Amino acid sequence: MTEPLHEAHDRASWAELFFDLVLVFAVTQAAHLPVGHPNWGAVGQAVLLLAVMWWSWVGVTLAVHGVEDTDRQRFFLFVAGLCMFVMAITAPHAFTGRATPLIFAGAHLVLRLLLWNAMRRKKAFETWMNPYSVTLVSSVLLVIAAFVPSGGARDGIWIAAVLLAFASPAVRSRTLQGMQFGATHLPERFALFVIIALGESVASVGNGAAESHLGVSAWIAIALTFALGCGLWWLYFAYGFAAIEHSLRTNAIRATVVRDVLSYGHMLLVVGLVLVSVGARAVVEHPTEIAHGVNGHLLALGAALFVLGFCFTRWRMFGAPTVGRTVTALGLFVVAAVGALLPGIVTLIIVTAAIAALNGYEHWVVSTNRPLALVRLPVRS
């Protein structure tokens, strides 16, 4: 077992925080697709964009982890930020035409080349076949996709590229075990991304509301949306964050936590939050109407994925998700299935109440020193 990393800095540097500002814009741009085109195809494309943005952010975060905050490192983050900025600008049209998708794919390829070289210089891996080299190959697939006519074939190449990138750490898990990870810097970095996604939901609903003439029902929906955001924040930061930090400190193989909990698990959280923001914006715009089509499902579906993310991460950290979060996630999936039959504000009330009830239950359990009821599942490394 490798020795834990002596962290060069245990808090995010100012350059990293500046880099994160680009991600605020990037997440907003990805969420814009289903807002402008409320159909499942646009939702799927938004998820693909988020996956590429997320994996790029994870790559940069791990590349600078454990490295001193020097001028060279700051310039690296600035160049990486420029690549992400170009990707974010072109994201809404990354699936249509040729010129814009090519600019998006070209910026992503440059970023991946920078990351591959940074990890090579860092000597992070003992073999050339590692997640960074595989993701470099997947970035070439996106360049190829830009020359393929818009439609199913291009989307298929995108899906293949994303699956290839995400599968690499799982298939080549032994290559990660040679890397060293600190236990303070990384949890903070990933928590900051959750804050970014939560902030996007507030900004999306706020922007939509600011452009509309609001009635009483719309103001009620706004208040409920803010309460829901607070409840989702509470789920993560009141209990989830401390558990992640504890797991990273105590796990014999920290790479497993970084891969499954931070890289994979937090992707579920981010996608869930973005879907919540799109669904909540639709509710605020038409609170008393039955939200036909995709908008009727997204709010509850996003909340369900967010809670499900905790079930997955707790299983990977401690071998068992809690009964409370598992039951809540399943209940929210049921609400998502029937969401197109309900007025939007009714769905919002149900989802907000479910999250509030879950937080109240967990607070009661913790404050009374009762053990959490668990769902026992097999653990695989």
Buried (B, 14 or more C-beta within 10 A) or exposed (E): EEEEBEBBBEEBBEBBEEBBEBBBBBBBBBBBBBBEBBEEEBBBBBBBBBBBBBBBBBBBBBBBBBBEBEEEBBEBBEEBBBBBBBBBBBBBBBBEEEEBBBBBBBBBBBBBEBBBBBBBEBEBBEEEEBBBBBBBEBBBBBBEBBEBEBEEEBBEBBBBBBEBBBEBBEEBBEBBBBBBBBBBBBBBBBBBBBBBBBBBBBBBBBEBBEEEEBEEBBEBBBEBBBBBBBBBBBBBBEBBBEBBBBBBBEBEBBBBBBBBBBBBBBBBBBBBBBBBBBBBBBBBBBBBBBBEEBBBBBBBBBBBBBBBBBBBBBBBBBEBBBBBBBBBBEBBBEBBBEBBEBBBBBBBBBBBBBBBBBBEBBEEBEEEEEEBEBBEBEEEE
